[in-house]
Structure formats: C-alpha cells, structure tokens
Amino acid sequence: MKKLFPIVLLLMAQVVAAQVKVIHLKKTEIAKDMKYKGEFKDAVQYADNEGTHTVIITEAMTASPADDNESVYTGYLHAFSFLKTGNTVVQSWQMNDMAGPCGADQDTKFRSGSLDVTDLDQNGICEVWLIYRVSCRDHQSPSPMKVIMHEGIKKFAMRGTAKLKLKSATPQYMGGNYTFDDAFNGAPELFRTYARQLWAKNLNEVADY
C-alpha cells in the first residue's frame, strides 16, 4: 500500500496539470471580428503559451427538392478556432464535415458536451476535442462517428461508427469499431487513451425501427 501511494499522487498531479481553465461563451459574447457560419451551438475560451483562443462550433441544414417532390436534407458541421495575441485576432484553424443529401432523419450533430479542452502532455499547447456523428438515418445502420483533436494547428482524427442496438427479440448490435489516423498513431499514448474514453462515452445508439 505504501508503494502505491506515490503512484496515486503522481497520477493525481497529472490529472490536475491536464486541467485547463475554460470559459464557455454565449453567442452574444463572441467578438465581432470572429466570423463564422452556421447556427451557433457552443463556444469556449482558454489561454495557453500561444495566446488566448476562442473555439466556436456550429451546425446547419439545407433542404432541397428531390425527384419525387420530397425534400432531401444535407447536414453541415463547422468548428472555427481564433487566436488572439495582443490586439491581433487570426483564425488558426477550421473544421468542416457533412452528410447527405438524405431523408428527414438527417442526424448530423455534435454530441452533447463534445467541445473539450485539455493539456494532457503538459507542453503548454492545449488540445481541443470535438465528438460528433454524421448520419443519414434512412436505413438501419450504425452512424459514422468521429473524435477530432487539434493541438495547435495539427489535426488528429479517430473515425468509426457508433454501436447500434437493433430492435429485436434478443439483444443484437452493429458497429462500434474505430481506427486512428497516422497523426494519432504517431502521438503519445495518452492522447489515444483520452480519445478512447470520449469514444466510449458517446458510443451507444438505438435503432429507430
């Protein structure tokens, strides 16, 4: 037990060091020179060795007529990162994704609480995490899901599908697998560990029919 105590303290110190002071912003609190498109969903502000960052996430959906006079829908997701140093604001990176066109069951959305900020490797450059699904729910199949992380301007991607519980007499599931891109595979293991934790929290979905 005595040998475990220093290890526990070390792990606690790492957790504390990885925590970043994050301020959630309302739409009305976004600076005028930070331009974005889409419907505002969330925004955070934090500071690291590069300066003060603001990250904004938005969603959008467009409808257009199909051959059978039924509308089809395309869903869009955007994330915009701005860096302020002194009195200068620049856009440091932007993320865009989409799904469609598909039917009215379009389900392209950021997951609840998906905008997260850490400094896991304690290098003074924060990691920004996004979790979302890009899905057309017209048929019974698991939704594509992604965990995207930015450290500075470098992008890391974890891609796969949600784990879909089918509506059947006995429990049946589809999907739930994922892969890391080359950036993640070449990064410290603690990045992949944290990504897996986020994936697990958002993994499950239930079939509509």
matplotlib code that plots the C-alpha trace (Angstrom):
import matplotlib.pyplot as plt

x = [0.0, 2.9, 4.4, 1.1, 0.7, 3.4, 2.0, -1.5, -0.1, 1.7, -1.5, -3.4, -0.8, -1.0, -4.8, -4.5, -1.9, -4.0, -6.9, -7.3, -9.4, -12.1, -14.8, -18.0, -19.2, -22.7, -23.3, -23.6, -20.1, -18.3, -16.1, -17.3, -14.1, -14.5, -16.6, -18.3, -21.2, -23.9, -26.2, -24.2, -24.1, -21.2, -18.0, -15.1, -12.2, -8.9, -5.3, -2.1, 1.5, 0.3, -2.2, -5.9, -8.0, -11.7, -13.3, -16.8, -18.9, -21.9, -24.4, -26.5, -29.0, -30.2, -33.3, -33.7, -36.5, -35.9, -37.3, -40.4, -41.2, -40.0, -37.3, -33.8, -31.5, -27.8, -26.3, -23.2, -20.8, -18.3, -15.7, -13.7, -10.6, -9.4, -6.1, -5.7, -2.2, -2.1, -4.7, -4.5, -7.0, -6.4, -8.2, -5.9, -7.9, -11.3, -13.0, -15.9, -17.9, -21.2, -23.6, -26.3, -28.4, -30.8, -34.3, -35.9, -34.0, -30.8, -28.8, -25.5, -24.8, -22.1, -22.5, -23.7, -20.7, -18.4, -16.3, -13.4, -10.0, -7.0, -3.2, -2.6, 1.1, 1.7, 3.6, 1.7, -0.2, -3.7, -5.6, -9.2, -11.5, -14.7, -17.0, -19.8, -21.8, -22.5, -25.5, -28.4, -30.9, -32.8, -31.8, -30.8, -27.1, -24.7, -23.9, -20.5, -18.8, -15.6, -13.3, -11.3, -8.5, -6.4, -3.1, -2.2, -2.9, -2.2, -5.2, -5.7, -8.7, -10.4, -13.0, -15.5, -19.2, -21.5, -22.6, -26.2, -28.6, -31.1, -34.8, -35.1, -36.3, -32.8, -30.0, -28.2, -25.6, -23.9, -20.8, -18.7, -15.3, -12.8, -9.4, -6.8, -5.2, -1.4, -1.3, -2.9, -0.8, 2.3, 1.3, 1.8, -0.3, -2.1, -3.8, -5.2, -6.3, -8.3, -9.8, -11.0, -12.6, -14.5, -15.5, -16.8, -19.0, -20.7, -20.6, -24.2, -27.2, -30.6, -32.3, -35.5, -37.1]
y = [0.0, 2.4, 1.8, 2.6, 6.0, 7.9, 6.5, 7.7, 11.2, 11.2, 10.3, 13.0, 15.6, 14.6, 15.0, 18.4, 19.5, 18.4, 20.6, 23.9, 26.9, 27.0, 29.7, 28.9, 31.8, 32.8, 33.9, 37.5, 37.3, 36.4, 39.2, 40.9, 40.2, 36.4, 35.5, 32.1, 30.5, 28.1, 28.0, 28.7, 25.7, 26.4, 28.3, 28.2, 30.5, 29.4, 30.5, 28.7, 29.5, 30.6, 33.2, 33.4, 31.0, 31.0, 28.0, 28.1, 25.2, 25.5, 23.3, 23.9, 22.0, 22.7, 21.3, 20.8, 19.1, 15.6, 13.9, 12.6, 16.1, 15.1, 17.2, 15.9, 17.3, 17.9, 18.5, 20.5, 20.8, 23.6, 24.5, 27.7, 28.5, 32.0, 33.1, 36.5, 37.8, 41.4, 43.2, 40.9, 38.1, 35.4, 32.3, 29.4, 26.5, 25.5, 22.1, 21.2, 18.0, 17.0, 14.2, 14.0, 14.5, 12.2, 12.0, 13.7, 11.5, 13.5, 13.3, 15.2, 16.8, 17.5, 15.3, 16.9, 18.4, 17.5, 20.6, 19.8, 21.4, 19.7, 19.8, 16.2, 16.2, 19.4, 21.1, 24.4, 23.9, 22.8, 20.1, 20.8, 17.9, 17.5, 14.5, 14.2, 11.9, 12.5, 10.3, 9.7, 7.6, 6.4, 2.8, 0.6, 1.0, 2.5, 6.2, 7.3, 8.9, 10.9, 12.2, 15.1, 16.7, 19.8, 20.6, 24.0, 23.7, 20.0, 17.7, 14.2, 12.0, 8.9, 7.5, 4.7, 4.0, 4.2, 0.9, 0.4, -1.6, -3.2, -3.6, -7.3, -10.0, -10.8, -8.1, -7.5, -4.9, -3.4, -1.3, 0.3, -0.1, 2.7, 3.5, 6.2, 8.2, 8.4, 11.6, 9.9, 6.7, 8.8, 10.8, 10.0, 7.1, 9.4, 11.1, 7.8, 6.8, 10.0, 9.7, 6.1, 7.5, 10.1, 7.4, 5.1, 7.9, 8.5, 5.0, 3.7, 4.5, 2.7, 1.8, 3.8, 0.7]
z = [0.0, 0.9, -2.6, -4.3, -2.5, -4.5, -7.8, -6.8, -6.0, -9.4, -11.3, -9.4, -10.2, -13.9, -13.9, -12.2, -14.7, -17.6, -16.5, -18.3, -17.3, -19.9, -20.2, -22.1, -24.1, -25.3, -28.8, -27.7, -26.2, -29.4, -30.7, -33.9, -35.7, -35.2, -38.3, -38.5, -40.4, -39.3, -36.2, -33.1, -30.7, -28.3, -27.8, -25.4, -24.5, -23.0, -22.8, -23.4, -24.4, -27.9, -26.6, -25.9, -28.0, -28.9, -30.5, -31.9, -33.1, -35.4, -37.2, -40.3, -42.5, -46.0, -47.8, -51.5, -53.6, -54.9, -58.0, -56.1, -54.8, -51.3, -49.7, -49.1, -46.4, -46.1, -42.6, -42.0, -39.0, -38.5, -35.9, -36.0, -33.9, -33.4, -31.7, -30.1, -29.3, -28.1, -30.2, -33.2, -33.9, -36.6, -37.5, -36.6, -38.0, -39.3, -39.4, -41.8, -42.2, -43.7, -44.5, -47.2, -49.1, -47.3, -45.9, -42.9, -40.5, -41.1, -37.9, -38.3, -34.9, -32.4, -29.3, -26.1, -24.2, -27.1, -27.0, -24.6, -23.9, -22.2, -21.9, -21.4, -22.4, -20.3, -23.1, -22.7, -26.0, -25.4, -27.2, -28.4, -28.7, -30.9, -30.9, -33.5, -35.8, -39.5, -40.3, -42.7, -40.6, -43.6, -43.0, -40.1, -39.9, -37.3, -37.6, -38.6, -35.6, -35.2, -32.5, -33.8, -31.8, -32.6, -30.8, -32.2, -35.9, -36.1, -36.6, -35.2, -36.2, -34.8, -37.2, -36.9, -36.1, -33.1, -31.6, -32.8, -30.7, -33.0, -32.2, -31.9, -29.5, -28.4, -28.0, -31.3, -32.1, -35.1, -35.4, -32.6, -34.3, -34.9, -36.3, -35.6, -38.3, -38.7, -36.6, -33.7, -34.1, -34.0, -31.0, -27.3, -26.0, -23.5, -26.5, -27.7, -24.2, -23.8, -27.2, -26.4, -23.2, -25.2, -27.8, -25.1, -23.5, -26.9, -28.3, -28.0, -30.1, -30.5, -33.8, -34.6, -36.2]

ax = plt.figure().add_subplot(projection="3d")
ax.plot(x, y, z, "-o")
ax.set_aspect("equal")
plt.show()
